[in-house]
């Protein structure tokens, strides 16, 4: 059990590092494309900026699903990478069944990945809301 906790925490740390780098990249992208004088209207340019931020964050979440899938493959839980990625995506999205499909020896990793997924999806949501709030503030919406 302790080995699985260590594997899970190390994998979470890698995922957190990746997500942190992408959050910084997404916010830099957003801030570098926002006019200094403020935003005049919510149009296609602003939607492209928000879409760019969302794309970076979603790519980060997909990369984390793949990282977990690779861990499961290295541990011998799945023979086919596609099955490992599907399983990992279900765990990451906290839909469940990770504790049922995995071997009894490794099933603790399913809930650990679900915690990781909930946290990272929450981070992505928080960043997106920060960008939207900034955009609305610059536009004067909601004041």
N, C-alpha and C positions, 0 to 999 in steps of 0.2 A: 504493500500500500504506500509506504513512504517513497519508494522509487517512482510510483505513478504521480504522486504529489510533486516531487522534484521535477519530473519530466513536464508535467502540466504547467508548473510555475515558470520554468525556463521558456517553454513555448509561449506562454502569455507575455513574458518579458520581451521576447523577440517581436511579438505582435504589437505590444504597446510602443516599442521603439519605432517600428514601421509606421504605426498610426500617428505617432507624435511628429515624425518627419513629414508625413503627408498633410497633417493639420497645418504645420508651419508653412509648407509649400502652398497649400490652398489659400491661406490667409495672405501670404505674400502676393500671390497671383491676384487675389481680389483687390488688395490695397494698391497694387501697382497699376491697376486698370480703373480705379475710381478717380474721376476728375477732382482736382484740388479745390475747385470753386463750388463743389457740391453737384448733386445730380438734379437734372431738370427733366422730370418725368420718368416714369417707369416704362421703358421701351425695350427694343430688341437688344441694345447694348448692355443694359442691366441684366436682362434675362440670360445673355451669353455669359456674363460674369458669374452669376449664380449657378448656371449650368456647369461652368468650368470647375467651380468649387465642389459641386455635387459629384461630378465625374471623378475628380481626384479622390474624394472620400470613398466612393463606391469601389473604385479600383483597389483602394487600400483594404477594404473589407473582403473583396474577392481574393486578394493576395493572402490575407490571413487564413481564409478557408483553405487555400492551397497549401500553406505552411502546415496547418494541422493535418491535412490529408497526407502530406509527405511524412510527417511524424508517424501517423498510423501505418503507413506502408513500411517505413523503416522498422517498426515494431512487429511487423508480420501480421497485422490485423486484416489486411486486404491484399489480394493478389493483383487487382486491377486498379490503376490510378483513378479511372473514371468513377468506380464504385466508392473509393476512398474520398474523392472530392464531393460526391453526392452526399455521402454519410456526414462528412465534415460540414457541408452547407446546412444540412438539417440540424446538426448540433449547434452550429454557430448562430443560426436564426432562432435558437431555443425552442424549436418545434418538438424536440424530444426523440426518444427511442435510442439514443446513444448508449444507454446502459443495457439495452436489450440485445443489440446487434454485436457489440464488442464482446471479446472473450471475457470470461469472469475475471481473469487476472488484470485486464486493462480497462474494464468498464468505468472505473472512476474518472477516466479521462473525458468521457462524454459530458458529464456535468461541469467539469472544469472548463471545457471548451464553451459550453453554453454560457457560463459566467463571463468568460472572455468576450463572447459575441455580444451579450447584452451590454457590457461595458463599452465596447468599441462602437456599437450602433448608437449608444447613448452619446458618446463623444461626437460622432458624426452629426447627429441631430443637433447637439448643442452648438457646434461650429456653424452649421447651416442657419440656425436661428440667429446666431450672432451676426452673420452676414446679412440676413434679411432685416434684422432690426437696424443695423447700420444704414442699409439702403433706404429703409423707410424714414429713419431719422434725417438723413441727408435730403430727402424729398419733402420732409415736413408732414408725412402721413402719420396720423394717430396723435397729433399734438393738440 
